[in-house]
Amino acid sequence: MLKRLIASGALVAIALTAVPASTALANGAASTRNIILGVGAATYLIIHHNRVVHQREAAQAAQTAAAQQQANNANAAYNSEKLAYERQLAVNRDLQKEIAYQHSIITQQSKQLAAVGLHTTVITTRRVVAARPGVKAHSTSREVANVSYGWGTL
């Protein structure tokens, strides 16, 4: 059944290559934005898939560890827990890479916006007022600026 599904999917993909593609009508900024968003979405999907696979493997390792621990095989349970721990470390590394990538994209987009004169920064100040004896300290926050020209509607 799975082979038949894969074969039919490949056949549809090959058939779609015969259909002529229409030209894209977009200005430079929208095209660049769409490319950046497409790359970001593809990267997110790949990272998410890897995270799900690592989590599934970690869950299987944890289940194996639990089964072996119930059988009073302490050495095998230790090795399985160690494997589950190593897989969890791999999940953590993937998440750290995802966060670093997202931070780099945000930084890059902020620099691009700053280069064309658009700013989407919200500046907030926070002031804590010292308390007199017997009076609770309180903080005040006020919004200084909220200017966003943005990309328009997506």
C-alpha positions as semicolon CSV with decimal commas, in nm:
position;residue;x (nm);y (nm);z (nm)
1;M;0,000;0,000;0,000
2;L;0,281;0,241;0,093
3;K;0,472;0,160;-0,227
4;R;0,158;0,226;-0,432
5;L;0,110;0,562;-0,258
6;I;0,472;0,664;-0,317
7;A;0,451;0,558;-0,682
8;S;0,132;0,756;-0,738
9;G;0,284;1,062;-0,569
10;A;0,592;1,039;-0,791
11;L;0,370;1,003;-1,098
12;V;0,172;1,316;-1,005
13;A;0,495;1,510;-0,945
14;I;0,630;1,409;-1,286
15;A;0,299;1,502;-1,452
16;L;0,304;1,847;-1,289
17;T;0,643;1,923;-1,444
18;A;0,480;1,912;-1,788
19;V;0,243;2,198;-1,700
20;P;0,396;2,532;-1,809
21;A;0,461;2,771;-1,524
22;S;0,327;3,124;-1,545
23;T;0,557;3,417;-1,478
24;A;0,553;3,564;-1,131
25;L;0,429;3,920;-1,103
26;A;0,602;4,074;-0,802
27;N;0,815;4,374;-0,728
28;G;1,161;4,331;-0,578
29;A;1,066;4,383;-0,213
30;A;0,775;4,139;-0,223
31;S;0,984;3,885;-0,409
32;T;1,267;3,913;-0,157
33;R;1,020;3,890;0,131
34;N;0,860;3,580;-0,020
35;I;1,198;3,416;-0,074
36;I;1,302;3,489;0,285
37;L;0,971;3,362;0,421
38;G;0,989;3,053;0,198
39;V;1,339;2,969;0,313
40;G;1,239;3,031;0,673
41;A;0,931;2,809;0,639
42;A;1,130;2,530;0,473
43;T;1,398;2,550;0,740
44;Y;1,135;2,546;1,013
45;L;0,970;2,238;0,861
46;I;1,301;2,054;0,839
47;I;1,397;2,145;1,195
48;H;1,049;2,056;1,322
49;H;1,064;1,718;1,145
50;N;1,407;1,646;1,294
51;R;1,283;1,745;1,639
52;V;0,981;1,515;1,609
53;V;1,203;1,227;1,493
54;H;1,445;1,284;1,782
55;Q;1,160;1,306;2,031
56;R;1,011;0,982;1,897
57;E;1,348;0,810;1,925
58;A;1,393;0,947;2,276
59;A;1,048;0,821;2,375
60;Q;1,128;0,478;2,233
61;A;1,457;0,475;2,421
62;A;1,277;0,574;2,741
63;Q;1,018;0,297;2,687
64;T;1,296;0,045;2,626
65;A;1,469;0,165;2,942
66;A;1,149;0,123;3,143
67;A;1,093;-0,231;3,009
68;Q;1,449;-0,331;3,083
69;Q;1,436;-0,177;3,429
70;Q;1,125;-0,380;3,507
71;A;1,318;-0,692;3,414
72;N;1,577;-0,598;3,681
73;N;1,849;-0,565;3,424
74;A;2,022;-0,268;3,581
75;N;2,310;-0,248;3,333
76;A;2,084;-0,252;3,026
77;A;1,852;0,002;3,189
78;Y;2,150;0,230;3,257
79;N;2,265;0,207;2,895
80;S;1,914;0,277;2,767
81;E;1,874;0,577;2,996
82;K;2,211;0,702;2,880
83;L;2,094;0,665;2,517
84;A;1,770;0,847;2,597
85;Y;1,972;1,124;2,762
86;E;2,201;1,155;2,460
87;R;1,901;1,176;2,229
88;Q;1,748;1,445;2,449
89;L;2,075;1,635;2,420
90;A;2,042;1,607;2,041
91;V;1,689;1,750;2,063
92;N;1,822;2,037;2,276
93;R;2,100;2,105;2,023
94;D;1,843;2,113;1,741
95;L;1,631;2,361;1,936
96;Q;1,936;2,577;2,005
97;K;2,019;2,573;1,632
98;E;1,660;2,668;1,549
99;I;1,668;2,958;1,795
100;A;2,005;3,076;1,659
101;Y;1,875;3,057;1,302
102;Q;1,558;3,248;1,387
103;H;1,766;3,510;1,568
104;S;1,992;3,550;1,264
105;I;1,691;3,591;1,033
106;I;1,536;3,851;1,266
107;T;1,867;4,037;1,285
108;Q;1,906;4,023;0,908
109;Q;1,553;4,150;0,850
110;S;1,600;4,428;1,106
111;K;1,917;4,539;0,926
112;Q;1,732;4,531;0,593
113;L;1,450;4,740;0,737
114;A;1,695;4,985;0,890
115;A;1,874;5,014;0,554
116;V;1,554;5,131;0,384
117;G;1,455;5,357;0,673
118;L;1,176;5,145;0,825
119;H;1,177;5,078;1,198
120;T;0,955;4,842;1,391
121;T;1,102;4,902;1,734
122;V;0,899;4,942;2,050
123;I;1,094;5,108;2,328
124;T;0,971;5,053;2,681
125;T;1,116;5,209;2,992
126;R;1,071;5,060;3,334
127;R;1,121;5,253;3,653
128;V;1,102;5,102;4,001
129;V;1,011;5,344;4,275
130;A;1,187;5,277;4,605
131;A;0,955;5,203;4,891
132;R;0,946;5,370;5,228
133;P;0,936;5,139;5,528
134;G;0,596;4,972;5,540
135;V;0,504;5,067;5,180
136;K;0,535;4,826;4,888
137;A;0,758;4,919;4,597
138;H;0,582;4,960;4,266
139;S;0,699;4,986;3,910
140;T;0,567;5,197;3,630
141;S;0,594;5,115;3,263
142;R;0,514;5,345;2,981
143;E;0,531;5,295;2,609
144;V;0,765;5,546;2,446
145;A;0,724;5,466;2,076
146;N;0,532;5,225;1,865
147;V;0,599;5,286;1,498
148;S;0,555;5,005;1,250
149;Y;0,549;5,046;0,877
150;G;0,582;4,668;0,834
151;W;0,568;4,463;0,519
152;G;0,202;4,529;0,456
153;T;-0,049;4,249;0,462
154;L;0,076;3,901;0,397
